[in-house]
Amino acid sequence: MQHILVSIRNERKSALKSLVFGFLLLSTVCLPTQVALAAGTAAGTPITNQATADYTVNSTAFSETSNVTTTRVAEILNVDLVWQDAGNVTVRPGDMDRVLTFQVTNTGNGTDDYTLAGLSTLGGDDFDPTLAGIYLDSNGNGVYDAGTDTQYILNTNDPVLAADASVTVFVLNNIPGALSDNDLGNSQLTATSKTGTGAPGTVVAGAGELGTDAVVGTSGASDDDTATYIVSALTVSVVKSVAIADPFGGSEPVPGAVLTYTVSVSVVGTGTAEGLVITDPIPADTTYNAGTLNLNTGSLTDAADADAGDVGGTTPGVVTIDLGDLTNAAGIQTITFDVTIN
């Protein structure tokens, strides 16, 4: 009998340790900081358990086993939605189909599908973009490809994501006219679980994988993010003219006449036109006159070297001038070169 009592005490200690460990494990799974990706064990996974009692009677060993309990892991409903553009997306008044990029990730522990909704009338900004459509990244390259990526239609092609899986979503907006430089316009995307939403801990009975319950996670099974357009009223003006000098002292474009092209480049508005490059193909039926390339009355070499221009070096048959970063303060940049009519 003393052996039996000792064995029972040991079983109680083991059971208590198991209970404490189970509580700690459950607490770890439920901590919000642990739900960055899929929330723990996959939904529907069976967890089995069986207890064993070992004891002796009159020096004879005996062993008894309990029934087996099986618990299937419930599905956690979680989603994370993040704007992916590096910063405010620069647009101009009247632009059409300007793209914002988002990523939707299933951070639950089972497969789930999501509805998507765009909203571009948020308030708190300078203007409202006009929502033109939501598109799914069909080829998975993370870049919007018109004609390739699929337009999203509610309840028709809702994205279905396995645990940890993501999809890139593009939100397209049209930009109103008559805006001012540096005006801001916001556009929001929301992803919502079709299985259920609510306060964290809400149970959707029998809605999880393999008929398990679904439990709403820390995101409420819905998430959103807001992206921002910034208006640049900056425009680049490019004006080209030609002066003709024929072999007879006139200005007729006959064979042998020299055509002097002038390209005038200026920036209008605030901001910077970054990496501004002018390209001008040598016209057919003409020959470039070597050594005639100039920028702001300064001579440039024809070769692709340290100065700002070249003829045929960067691209065969093309005059290329790299004006760099240009602002309104730089004034008009004037490029000239000569060709002769063959």
C-alpha positions in Angstrom: 0.0 0.0 0.0 2.8 2.4 0.8 4.2 1.9 -2.8 0.8 2.7 -4.2 0.5 6.0 -2.2 4.0 7.0 -3.3 3.2 6.3 -7.0 -0.1 8.3 -6.7 1.8 11.3 -5.2 4.3 11.2 -8.0 1.5 11.0 -10.6 0.0 14.1 -9.0 3.3 16.0 -9.2 3.7 15.0 -12.8 0.2 16.1 -13.6 0.8 19.5 -11.9 4.0 20.0 -13.9 2.2 19.1 -17.1 -0.6 21.6 -16.3 1.9 24.4 -15.5 3.9 23.7 -18.7 0.7 23.7 -20.7 -0.4 27.0 -19.3 3.0 28.6 -20.1 2.9 27.2 -23.6 -0.6 28.6 -24.1 0.4 32.0 -22.8 3.4 32.1 -25.2 1.2 31.3 -28.1 -1.3 34.0 -27.1 1.2 36.8 -26.6 0.8 39.5 -29.3 4.5 39.7 -29.9 4.5 36.1 -31.0 2.1 36.7 -34.0 4.5 38.2 -36.4 4.1 35.2 -38.8 1.8 32.2 -38.7 0.5 31.7 -35.2 2.1 28.5 -34.0 1.0 24.9 -34.8 -0.9 24.5 -38.0 -4.7 24.5 -37.7 -6.2 21.0 -37.5 -3.1 19.4 -36.1 -4.1 16.6 -33.7 -2.6 16.7 -30.2 -2.9 13.3 -28.5 -2.1 12.4 -24.9 -2.3 9.3 -22.7 -1.4 8.8 -19.0 0.3 5.7 -17.5 0.1 4.5 -13.9 3.0 2.2 -12.8 2.9 0.5 -9.4 3.7 -2.6 -7.4 1.7 -4.9 -5.2 3.5 -7.4 -3.1 6.7 -6.9 -5.2 4.7 -7.5 -8.4 4.9 -4.6 -11.0 1.7 -3.5 -12.7 1.0 -0.8 -15.3 -2.3 0.8 -16.3 -2.9 3.3 -19.2 -5.6 5.8 -19.5 -7.8 6.5 -22.5 -6.2 8.6 -25.3 -7.4 12.2 -25.6 -7.2 13.9 -28.9 -7.4 17.7 -29.4 -7.3 19.4 -32.7 -5.6 22.8 -32.9 -8.1 25.6 -33.6 -7.4 28.0 -36.4 -6.2 31.5 -35.5 -7.5 34.2 -37.9 -4.9 36.9 -38.4 -3.8 39.2 -41.3 -1.1 41.8 -41.8 -1.3 44.5 -44.5 1.6 46.8 -45.1 2.1 49.7 -47.7 5.3 48.7 -49.7 6.3 51.9 -51.5 9.5 53.5 -50.2 7.8 56.8 -49.5 5.2 59.2 -50.8 4.4 58.5 -54.4 5.0 61.6 -56.6 2.3 62.5 -59.0 1.3 65.4 -61.2 -2.2 67.0 -61.5 -4.4 65.0 -63.9 -2.3 61.8 -63.7 -4.2 58.6 -64.4 -3.9 55.1 -62.9 -1.1 56.0 -60.4 0.0 52.9 -58.6 0.3 52.2 -54.8 1.7 48.9 -53.7 0.6 46.9 -50.6 1.4 43.4 -49.3 -1.2 41.2 -47.6 0.1 38.4 -45.4 -1.8 35.6 -43.7 -0.3 35.6 -40.1 -2.8 33.0 -38.9 -2.1 29.2 -38.7 -4.3 28.0 -41.4 -5.4 28.8 -45.0 -7.8 31.7 -45.2 -9.3 33.9 -47.9 -9.7 37.7 -47.7 -11.9 40.4 -49.2 -10.1 43.6 -50.2 -11.5 47.1 -50.1 -10.0 50.5 -51.2 -11.0 53.9 -49.8 -9.6 57.2 -51.2 -12.0 59.6 -49.5 -10.3 59.6 -46.1 -10.1 63.3 -45.2 -7.2 64.9 -43.3 -5.2 65.4 -46.5 -5.2 68.0 -49.3 -7.1 66.2 -51.9 -9.0 63.0 -52.6 -7.6 60.7 -55.3 -10.2 58.8 -57.4 -10.1 55.0 -56.9 -9.6 53.4 -60.3 -9.2 49.8 -59.4 -7.5 47.1 -57.2 -5.2 44.6 -58.9 -3.6 41.3 -57.8 0.1 40.7 -58.7 -0.6 37.8 -61.1 3.0 37.1 -62.1 4.5 37.6 -58.6 7.1 40.1 -59.6 6.0 42.9 -57.2 5.6 45.4 -60.0 2.3 46.5 -61.5 2.1 45.2 -65.1 -0.9 46.7 -67.0 -2.7 44.0 -69.0 -1.0 41.2 -67.0 -2.1 41.7 -63.4 -5.6 40.7 -62.6 -8.3 43.2 -61.5 -9.7 42.3 -58.2 -13.5 41.7 -58.1 -15.1 41.3 -54.6 -16.2 37.7 -53.9 -15.0 36.6 -57.3 -11.2 36.3 -57.0 -10.6 37.0 -53.3 -7.0 36.0 -52.5 -6.7 32.7 -50.7 -3.5 32.4 -48.6 -1.9 29.6 -46.7 -0.3 30.4 -43.4 2.7 32.7 -43.9 1.8 33.3 -47.5 1.6 36.8 -49.0 0.2 38.5 -52.0 1.1 41.9 -53.5 -1.9 44.1 -54.2 -1.9 47.3 -56.3 -4.3 50.1 -55.7 -4.7 52.5 -58.7 -6.0 56.0 -58.4 -6.6 59.0 -60.7 -5.3 62.3 -59.6 -7.5 65.4 -59.9 -6.3 68.5 -61.8 -5.8 72.0 -60.4 -3.6 70.9 -57.5 -0.8 72.7 -55.8 2.8 71.6 -55.4 3.3 69.3 -52.4 -0.4 68.6 -51.9 -1.0 65.2 -50.2 -3.7 62.7 -51.0 -4.3 59.5 -49.1 -5.6 56.1 -50.2 -6.3 53.1 -48.0 -6.5 49.3 -48.5 -8.2 46.9 -46.1 -8.0 43.1 -46.1 -10.6 41.2 -44.1 -10.9 37.5 -43.3 -13.9 35.9 -44.9 -14.0 33.3 -42.1 -14.8 35.8 -39.4 -13.8 39.0 -37.6 -14.3 40.5 -34.2 -12.5 41.2 -30.9 -9.4 39.1 -30.3 -10.5 35.8 -28.8 -13.9 35.7 -30.6 -14.7 32.1 -31.5 -16.3 31.2 -34.9 -17.6 27.7 -34.1 -16.7 25.0 -36.6 -15.3 27.5 -39.2 -11.7 26.5 -39.0 -9.7 23.9 -41.0 -10.9 20.3 -40.7 -14.0 21.6 -38.9 -12.1 23.0 -35.9 -13.2 26.3 -34.3 -11.7 29.5 -35.7 -10.5 32.0 -33.1 -10.0 35.7 -34.1 -6.4 36.7 -33.4 -4.8 40.0 -32.3 -5.4 41.7 -35.7 -9.2 41.2 -35.3 -8.8 39.3 -38.6 -8.8 42.6 -40.5 -6.0 45.0 -41.2 -5.5 48.2 -43.2 -2.8 50.6 -44.2 -2.8 54.1 -45.8 -0.5 55.2 -48.6 0.1 58.8 -49.7 0.5 60.6 -53.0 2.5 63.9 -53.1 1.9 66.4 -55.9 4.8 67.8 -57.8 3.7 70.7 -60.1 7.2 70.6 -61.6 7.3 70.2 -65.4 10.2 70.0 -67.8 9.9 72.1 -70.9 11.8 71.0 -74.0 11.7 73.3 -77.1 13.5 72.6 -80.3 14.2 74.9 -83.2 16.3 74.7 -86.4 18.2 77.3 -88.5 19.1 76.5 -92.1 22.1 77.7 -94.1 22.2 76.5 -97.7 25.4 76.5 -99.9 24.1 79.6 -101.8 23.9 81.9 -98.8 20.1 81.3 -98.4 18.0 79.3 -96.0 16.6 76.6 -98.2 16.9 72.9 -97.0 18.7 71.7 -100.1 21.4 69.0 -100.2 24.5 70.4 -98.7 22.6 72.8 -96.4 23.6 72.9 -92.8 20.9 72.5 -90.1 21.7 74.0 -86.7 19.5 72.5 -84.1 18.8 74.3 -80.8 17.2 72.4 -77.9 16.1 74.6 -75.0 15.4 72.8 -71.7 13.9 74.4 -68.6 12.3 73.4 -65.3 9.0 75.0 -64.3 7.7 74.8 -60.7 9.3 73.8 -57.5 11.3 70.6 -56.8 14.0 68.9 -58.7 14.0 67.0 -62.0 16.5 64.3 -61.1 18.8 62.7 -63.6 17.5 64.7 -66.6 18.9 63.3 -69.8 18.2 64.7 -73.3 18.4 62.3 -76.3 18.1 63.6 -79.9 18.6 61.2 -82.8 20.6 62.4 -85.8 17.9 62.7 -88.5 17.9 60.3 -91.4 19.5 61.6 -94.7 21.8 63.9 -92.7 25.4 63.7 -91.4 26.4 65.0 -88.0 29.1 67.7 -88.3 31.9 66.7 -86.0 32.8 69.0 -83.1 29.6 71.1 -83.2 28.0 69.9 -80.0 27.6 72.7 -77.4 25.9 73.1 -74.0 25.2 76.7 -72.9 27.8 78.0 -75.5 30.5 75.7 -74.0 31.9 73.1 -76.4 31.5 69.4 -75.7 33.5 66.5 -77.1 31.7 64.0 -79.4 33.1 61.1 -77.4 31.5 59.5 -74.3 33.9 60.9 -71.7 33.9 63.1 -68.6 31.8 66.0 -70.1 28.0 66.0 -70.2 27.4 65.0 -73.8 28.4 62.6 -76.6 27.3 61.8 -80.2 26.8 58.1 -80.8 28.9 57.0 -77.7 26.0 56.3 -75.4 23.6 55.3 -78.2 24.6 54.9 -81.8 23.3 57.7 -84.0 22.0 59.7 -81.1 23.1 62.9 -79.4 23.0 62.4 -75.6 23.2 65.2 -73.0 23.2 64.5 -69.3 21.9 67.6 -67.5 21.9 65.9 -64.1 19.6 67.3 -61.4 17.8 70.4 -62.6 15.7 73.0 -60.8 14.0 76.2 -61.9 16.9 78.1 -60.5 19.2 76.6 -63.1 17.5 78.6 -65.9 17.3 77.6 -69.5 19.8 74.9 -70.7 20.7 75.4 -74.4 22.0 72.5 -76.5 23.2 73.1 -80.1 24.7 70.9 -82.9 24.9 70.9 -86.6 24.1 68.3 -89.3 24.4 68.5 -93.1 21.7 67.3 -95.5 23.1 64.5 -97.6 
